[in-house]
Amino acid sequence: MADLLLLYIIITAVVFIVVFMLLPRYGPHTVSRLTCPRCKKKFNYHWVPGASFISLYRGRNRGLKCPYCHIVSTFDVVSTKMTKEEVRLLKSKA
């Protein structure tokens, strides 16, 4: 009985580490190209879809601070999602 409990605890710890520590860092990232409604400047937002309970709760919208004017606004990150080809082209321009 104790061996099964120890095995369950080890498996739970490994799953916890993979889901909450490795996936947000090395997992599938998505890039959204956002435009601030106040200053009209464009910036990139890197995010991991479905990586936290808050992202599941809030859905498509994120409250983000613009890196230029520092005003918090709500952005729809899913509809402004960039493809991998667009991200590669944007990186090659810089």
C-alpha positions as CSV (number, residue, x, y, z in Angstrom):
1,M,0.0,0.0,0.0
2,A,2.8,2.4,0.9
3,D,4.6,1.6,-2.4
4,L,1.5,2.5,-4.4
5,L,1.1,5.8,-2.5
6,L,4.8,6.6,-3.1
7,L,4.5,5.8,-6.8
8,Y,1.4,8.0,-7.0
9,I,3.2,10.9,-5.4
10,I,6.2,10.6,-7.7
11,I,4.0,10.5,-10.8
12,T,2.0,13.5,-9.6
13,A,5.2,15.4,-9.0
14,V,6.6,14.7,-12.4
15,V,3.3,15.7,-14.1
16,F,3.2,18.9,-12.0
17,I,6.8,19.8,-13.0
18,V,6.1,19.2,-16.7
19,V,2.8,21.1,-16.9
20,F,3.6,24.1,-14.7
21,M,7.4,24.6,-15.2
22,L,8.6,23.1,-18.5
23,L,5.6,23.8,-20.8
24,P,5.4,27.5,-20.2
25,R,9.1,27.9,-20.7
26,Y,9.8,25.5,-23.6
27,G,6.4,24.6,-24.8
28,P,4.3,25.9,-27.8
29,H,4.5,29.7,-27.6
30,T,2.2,31.9,-29.6
31,V,2.9,35.5,-30.7
32,S,0.2,38.2,-31.1
33,R,0.8,41.5,-32.8
34,L,-1.2,44.1,-30.8
35,T,-1.9,47.8,-31.3
36,C,-2.4,50.1,-28.4
37,P,-5.7,51.9,-28.5
38,R,-4.2,55.0,-27.0
39,C,-0.9,55.6,-28.6
40,K,-1.5,53.4,-31.7
41,K,1.9,51.8,-31.5
42,K,2.4,48.1,-32.3
43,F,4.1,45.6,-30.1
44,N,4.4,41.8,-29.8
45,Y,2.9,39.7,-27.0
46,H,4.3,36.2,-26.4
47,W,1.9,33.8,-24.7
48,V,1.2,30.1,-24.1
49,P,-2.4,29.1,-24.9
50,G,-4.1,27.4,-22.0
51,A,-1.1,27.4,-19.7
52,S,-2.8,28.6,-16.6
53,F,-6.2,28.6,-14.9
54,I,-6.5,32.4,-15.3
55,S,-6.0,32.1,-19.1
56,L,-8.7,29.5,-19.2
57,Y,-11.0,31.7,-17.1
58,R,-10.4,34.9,-19.1
59,G,-10.5,33.3,-22.6
60,R,-9.5,35.4,-25.5
61,N,-8.9,38.7,-23.7
62,R,-5.9,39.8,-21.7
63,G,-5.4,43.0,-19.7
64,L,-1.9,44.2,-20.7
65,K,0.1,47.3,-20.1
66,C,1.4,49.0,-23.3
67,P,5.2,49.0,-23.3
68,Y,5.2,52.6,-24.7
69,C,2.5,54.6,-22.9
70,H,2.1,52.2,-19.9
71,I,-1.7,52.3,-19.9
72,V,-3.5,49.0,-19.2
73,S,-5.9,48.0,-21.9
74,T,-7.8,44.8,-22.8
75,F,-6.6,43.1,-25.9
76,D,-8.0,40.1,-27.9
77,V,-4.9,38.0,-28.3
78,V,-6.4,35.1,-30.2
79,S,-7.7,37.2,-33.1
80,T,-4.3,38.9,-33.5
81,K,-2.3,35.7,-33.4
82,M,0.6,35.5,-35.9
83,T,1.5,32.4,-37.9
84,K,5.0,31.0,-37.6
85,E,5.8,32.3,-41.1
86,E,4.9,35.8,-40.1
87,V,7.0,35.6,-36.9
88,R,10.0,34.4,-38.9
89,L,9.6,37.3,-41.4
90,L,9.3,39.8,-38.6
91,K,12.5,38.5,-37.0
92,S,14.4,38.6,-40.3
93,K,13.5,42.3,-40.7
94,A,15.0,43.2,-37.4
